Amino acid sequence: MKTIIQKMTLPLLLSISIHAYSLDISDSVQLHGFVSQGYMLSPDNPFSGTKAEDGSFEFRELGLNASWEATPKLRFAGQVLSRTMDEASDGSLKVDFLLADYLAYSNATTSFGVRVGRIKSALGLYNSTRDIPSSRPGISVPNAIYFDAFRDPLLATDGINLYGSHISELGLFSFNAYAGGRELEGLSMENYLLGKDVEGEVKNVELKIFQLTFKPESEHDLNFGLSFLQVNTKLSGAQSVTKAKTQSVLDSLAGTPFDYRNYITGGALDSLFVIASAQYGYQDWLFTAEYLNIFSDITNEVLGNEVINDPVSEAFSIQAEWFTTPQIQTLIRYEELYLVNNNRSYSTVARPTDIYSGYGRGLTLGAKWLFDENWTLRGEMTVNDGTAWIPIYDGIGDVELKEHWNTYGLQLTYQF
């Protein structure tokens, strides 16, 4: 099915691109799309799968989005996306977002509205635009701040969003508040939290988000943001264990190594993400800094007994973009992520083949060439320590991962 969708979608989008400007259906309806083809070489570690170790073109995005302004206050919008990342994402067609947006009140200084449906989440500087290749600062958004393993639940929330803005003498204040949830696909959450697939499954997450941004009146090139994300989820479907069975298991394991993950009978995660963001534009430069803390309460039920862990994760990203000419842009980014702040070297839930999954440090150098109004070519090189942001895929636990690894990427994008 994946191959059929890709074979049908790519020619369709390419044919659309030839007549891009004929897609203005009316003054109230807009249709846009993009085709992105990437190449990734990751010779030291498998990035999203083993193909990239020798270089792979299995990195592409195909998207089509539309919006309809039904009235001056009511708008509908949505996007479908096919995203292929070697073995981590299979290219299946998905609804990235689909929403109704009602602007309830608006005057010269204040506006207020509500959105319902699958709504793109405003987190940090890049989360709400990370689905569009041309809107990302590089081939990808900063790995330390925006977890690719949780892209879908972080990108959009199924629920309700209240938003508004106000202009005062101090500057422009804006806010977004969300409440809802998202159904998970695959095993990325279990693998990320526990290092392996366990009995039972994490199917749904509850999400609450609040973001406040401020642009000073005295300095229009300066932006500040503060984002809060509350995540709650549970492990369901694991077998219950009686005291007799618990004792039987313990007796059979006497004198042998004990991996508690093989005997999990329940679990819950309660996490608070806090992201502080700042961005400043100066002449031909754009400087960006973001800082992340994650405060988690993780409860695992092992053979009927609770095991509680409350790690604090920490990350930051600093980035400079130089707009050398209207067509050429260069990028340098440094980032660090520590899943357990007081244990910065190794992971407490590491896989036997990956003892470096508790942290990541990366330096990225990149360039972007807008060689046509609609066409963009990017190139990047990243030097990494630690494996915290290697995308999760089936079979990653069978591969011996290295601490030091580099990636080299190219991406060609057409957007209309």
C-alpha positions in Angstrom: 0.0 0.0 0.0 2.8 2.4 0.9 4.4 1.9 -2.6 1.1 2.5 -4.4 0.5 5.7 -2.4 4.0 7.0 -3.2 3.8 6.1 -6.9 0.4 7.9 -7.1 1.3 10.9 -5.0 4.6 11.9 -6.4 3.5 12.2 -10.1 0.4 14.1 -8.8 2.4 16.7 -6.9 4.9 17.0 -9.7 2.1 17.6 -12.2 0.6 20.2 -9.8 3.9 22.0 -9.6 4.0 22.6 -13.3 0.8 24.6 -13.0 1.3 25.9 -9.4 -0.2 29.3 -9.9 -3.4 27.8 -11.4 -4.3 26.4 -8.0 -5.9 29.7 -6.8 -9.3 28.2 -6.8 -11.0 31.3 -5.5 -10.2 34.3 -3.2 -11.3 32.2 -0.2 -9.7 28.8 -1.0 -5.9 28.3 -1.0 -4.1 25.1 -1.9 -0.4 24.5 -1.3 1.9 21.5 -1.3 5.5 20.4 -1.2 7.8 17.5 -2.3 11.0 16.9 -0.5 13.6 14.3 -1.4 16.5 13.8 0.9 19.8 11.8 1.0 21.3 10.7 4.4 24.7 9.2 5.0 25.3 8.0 8.6 28.4 5.8 8.4 28.9 5.3 12.1 25.4 4.6 13.4 22.2 3.5 11.7 20.1 6.7 11.5 16.4 5.8 11.2 17.5 2.4 10.0 20.5 0.5 8.5 20.3 1.8 4.9 21.7 5.2 5.8 25.0 3.6 6.9 25.9 3.3 3.2 23.9 6.3 2.1 20.1 6.2 1.5 17.5 8.2 -0.5 14.7 6.7 1.7 14.1 10.2 3.2 11.2 12.0 1.6 8.1 14.1 2.4 5.0 14.7 0.3 2.4 17.1 1.6 -0.7 18.8 0.4 -2.6 21.4 2.5 -5.7 23.5 1.9 -7.6 26.3 3.7 -11.0 27.7 3.1 -12.1 31.1 4.5 -15.9 30.4 4.8 -16.6 33.8 6.3 -14.3 36.6 7.5 -14.4 34.9 11.0 -14.5 31.2 10.1 -11.8 29.2 8.4 -11.1 25.5 7.8 -7.7 24.1 7.1 -6.0 20.7 6.8 -3.0 18.8 5.6 -2.2 15.3 4.5 1.4 14.1 4.6 3.5 11.1 3.5 6.8 11.0 5.4 9.5 8.4 4.8 12.5 8.0 7.1 14.1 4.7 6.2 12.7 2.2 8.8 11.5 4.8 11.3 8.6 6.1 9.2 7.1 4.1 6.3 5.5 6.8 4.2 1.9 6.0 5.1 -0.5 8.9 4.2 -1.6 10.6 7.4 -3.7 13.6 8.4 -1.2 16.0 9.9 -3.8 18.5 11.0 -7.5 19.2 10.2 -9.3 22.1 12.0 -12.0 24.7 12.2 -10.8 28.2 13.3 -13.3 30.8 14.5 -12.1 34.4 15.2 -14.5 35.4 18.0 -13.3 38.9 18.5 -11.0 41.3 16.8 -10.2 45.1 16.9 -7.1 47.3 16.4 -5.4 46.0 19.6 -6.9 42.7 20.7 -8.0 39.5 19.1 -9.4 36.2 20.4 -10.4 33.0 18.8 -10.9 29.2 19.1 -9.9 26.2 17.0 -11.2 22.7 17.2 -10.1 19.4 15.5 -6.5 18.2 15.0 -4.6 21.4 15.8 -1.0 22.2 15.3 0.6 22.8 18.7 2.5 26.0 19.4 5.6 24.8 21.3 8.9 26.6 21.2 9.8 28.4 18.0 9.5 25.6 15.5 7.0 23.0 16.5 4.0 24.4 14.7 6.0 24.8 11.4 8.2 21.7 11.6 6.0 19.8 9.1 6.9 22.2 6.3 10.5 21.6 5.0 11.1 25.2 4.0 10.0 26.5 7.4 12.7 24.5 9.3 16.0 26.3 10.1 17.8 23.3 8.6 17.0 19.9 7.2 15.6 19.2 10.7 14.6 21.2 13.7 16.9 21.1 16.7 17.0 17.4 17.9 17.6 18.3 21.6 14.4 20.3 21.9 11.9 18.8 19.4 11.9 15.0 20.0 11.5 13.2 16.6 10.5 10.0 18.4 7.3 11.9 19.5 6.8 14.0 16.4 3.1 13.1 15.8 1.7 13.7 19.3 3.8 16.9 19.7 3.0 18.3 16.3 -0.8 18.3 16.6 -3.3 17.9 19.3 -6.8 16.4 18.9 -8.9 18.8 20.9 -9.5 22.5 21.4 -7.2 25.6 21.2 -7.9 29.0 22.6 -5.7 31.8 21.2 -5.4 35.5 21.4 -3.1 38.6 21.2 -3.0 42.1 22.6 -0.9 45.1 21.6 0.1 47.4 24.5 2.7 50.2 25.0 5.1 47.5 26.0 4.7 45.4 22.9 2.7 42.5 21.4 1.6 39.7 23.7 0.2 36.4 22.3 -1.1 33.2 23.9 -2.2 29.7 22.9 -3.9 27.2 25.2 -4.7 23.6 24.2 -6.5 20.6 25.8 -6.8 17.3 24.1 -4.9 14.1 23.3 -3.5 12.0 20.6 -3.4 8.3 19.7 0.0 6.8 19.3 1.2 4.6 16.5 4.1 2.2 16.8 6.4 1.5 19.7 8.4 4.7 19.9 7.2 5.7 23.4 7.9 2.3 25.0 11.3 2.1 23.3 12.2 5.7 24.4 11.2 5.3 28.0 12.1 1.6 28.6 14.6 0.8 25.9 12.6 -2.1 24.5 9.1 -3.3 23.6 7.3 -4.5 26.7 4.1 -6.4 27.3 1.1 -4.1 26.9 1.1 -0.9 25.0 1.0 2.9 25.3 -1.9 3.8 23.0 -3.0 7.3 24.0 -1.5 10.5 25.5 -3.4 13.4 27.2 -1.9 16.8 26.3 -2.3 20.2 27.9 -0.3 23.1 26.4 0.1 26.8 27.2 2.4 29.2 25.3 3.0 32.9 25.9 5.0 35.0 23.5 6.2 38.6 23.7 7.6 41.0 21.1 8.8 44.3 22.6 7.5 47.5 21.1 11.0 49.0 21.4 12.7 46.1 19.5 10.6 44.5 16.8 13.4 42.1 15.8 13.4 40.5 19.3 11.0 37.7 20.3 10.6 35.8 23.6 8.5 32.7 24.3 7.6 30.4 27.2 5.9 27.1 26.5 4.4 24.5 28.9 3.4 21.0 27.9 1.7 18.5 30.3 1.8 14.9 29.1 0.0 12.0 30.7 -0.1 8.4 29.4 -0.5 4.8 30.7 0.7 1.4 29.8 -2.4 -0.8 29.2 -2.9 -4.4 28.4 -0.1 -5.9 30.5 -1.0 -9.0 32.5 -2.0 -8.8 36.1 0.1 -10.8 38.6 -0.9 -12.6 41.7 1.3 -12.9 44.8 1.7 -16.6 44.1 2.8 -16.0 40.6 5.2 -13.3 41.7 6.9 -15.6 44.2 7.1 -18.3 41.5 8.8 -15.9 39.1 11.2 -14.7 41.8 12.1 -18.2 42.7 12.8 -19.2 39.1 15.1 -16.1 38.7 17.2 -16.7 41.9 20.9 -16.3 41.1 20.2 -15.0 37.5 20.4 -11.4 36.2 17.0 -9.6 36.6 15.7 -7.3 33.8 12.6 -5.7 35.3 11.3 -4.7 31.9 10.4 -8.3 31.1 8.0 -8.3 34.1 6.2 -5.0 33.8 2.5 -5.3 34.6 1.5 -1.6 34.4 2.9 1.9 34.1 2.1 5.6 33.9 4.0 8.7 32.8 3.3 12.2 34.0 5.7 14.8 32.5 5.9 18.6 32.3 7.9 20.1 29.5 9.0 23.7 29.9 10.6 25.5 26.9 12.1 29.0 27.1 12.8 30.6 23.7 14.5 33.7 22.4 15.2 34.9 18.9 16.9 38.1 17.7 17.4 39.4 14.2 20.3 41.7 13.5 21.1 42.9 10.0 21.7 39.7 7.9 21.8 37.5 11.0 19.2 35.6 13.0 20.2 34.3 16.4 18.1 31.6 18.2 18.4 30.1 21.7 16.1 27.6 23.4 16.2 25.8 26.8 14.2 22.8 27.8 13.5 21.1 31.2 11.3 18.0 31.5 10.0 17.1 35.0 8.7 13.5 34.9 7.1 11.1 37.3 7.4 7.5 35.9 5.6 4.7 37.7 6.3 1.1 36.6 4.4 -1.8 38.1 6.8 -4.7 38.2 5.3 -8.0 39.3 2.6 -6.1 41.1 5.0 -3.8 42.9 5.4 -0.1 42.1 8.8 1.2 41.0 8.8 5.1 40.9 11.3 7.2 39.0 11.3 11.0 38.8 14.1 12.1 36.4 14.6 15.7 35.3 15.7 16.1 31.7 17.6 19.1 30.5 18.5 20.4 27.0 19.5 23.5 25.1 20.1 24.7 21.6 21.9 27.8 20.3 21.8 28.6 16.6 23.0 31.4 14.2 21.7 31.8 10.6 23.5 34.1 8.2 21.5 35.3 5.2 24.5 35.8 3.0 22.5 36.8 -0.1 18.7 36.7 -0.8 19.4 33.2 -2.2 22.1 31.8 0.1 21.7 31.1 3.8 24.2 29.4 6.2 23.6 27.8 9.6 25.6 26.8 12.6 23.9 25.1 15.6 25.1 23.5 18.8 22.8 21.5 21.1 22.9 19.2 24.2 20.3 16.9 25.7 20.5 14.9 29.0 17.6 12.6 29.7 18.6 12.3 33.3 20.2 15.5 34.5 22.1 14.1 37.4 23.5 11.2 35.3 24.9 12.8 32.2 27.1 10.0 30.9 24.9 7.0 30.5 21.3 6.0 30.4 19.5 4.3 33.3 17.2 2.5 30.8 19.8 1.8 28.2 19.6 -1.1 25.8 22.4 -3.7 26.1 23.6 -2.5 22.7 23.3 1.2 23.4 24.7 2.5 26.7 24.9 6.1 25.3 21.2 6.7 24.8 20.9 9.0 27.9 22.5 12.0 26.3 23.3 13.7 23.0 25.6 16.5 22.0 25.7 17.8 18.4 27.3 20.5 16.2 25.6 21.2 12.9 26.9 23.1 9.9 24.5 23.7 7.0 23.8 25.8 3.9 20.6 26.5 2.0 20.4 27.6 -1.7 17.1 29.1 -3.0 18.0 28.6 -6.6 14.5 29.3 -7.9 11.3 30.9 -6.4 9.9 27.5 -5.5 13.0 25.3 -5.3 15.5 24.9 -2.4 18.6 22.8 -1.9 20.1 22.2 1.5 23.2 20.5 2.7 24.2 19.6 6.3 26.9 17.9 8.4 26.4 17.0 12.1 29.0 15.8 14.5 27.3 13.9 17.4 28.2 12.4 20.8 25.7 10.2 22.5 22.6 8.6 20.9 19.7 10.2 22.6 18.1 11.5 19.4 18.6 8.6 17.0 15.1 7.9 15.7 13.4 4.8 17.1 12.8 2.0 14.6 12.1 -1.7 14.8 15.3 -3.6 15.3 17.3 -0.7 16.8 17.8 -2.9 19.9 19.8 -5.4 17.8 22.4 -3.0 16.7 25.5 -2.0 18.6 25.5 1.8 18.6 28.6 4.0 18.9 29.1 7.0 21.1 30.7 9.2 18.4 28.9 9.5 15.1 28.5 11.8 12.2 25.7 12.4 9.7 25.7 14.1 6.2 22.5 15.1 4.5 21.2 16.7 1.3 17.6 17.8 0.7 15.9 19.1 -2.4 12.5 20.7 -1.9 9.8 22.0 -4.2 7.0 24.1 -2.6 4.1 26.0 -4.0 
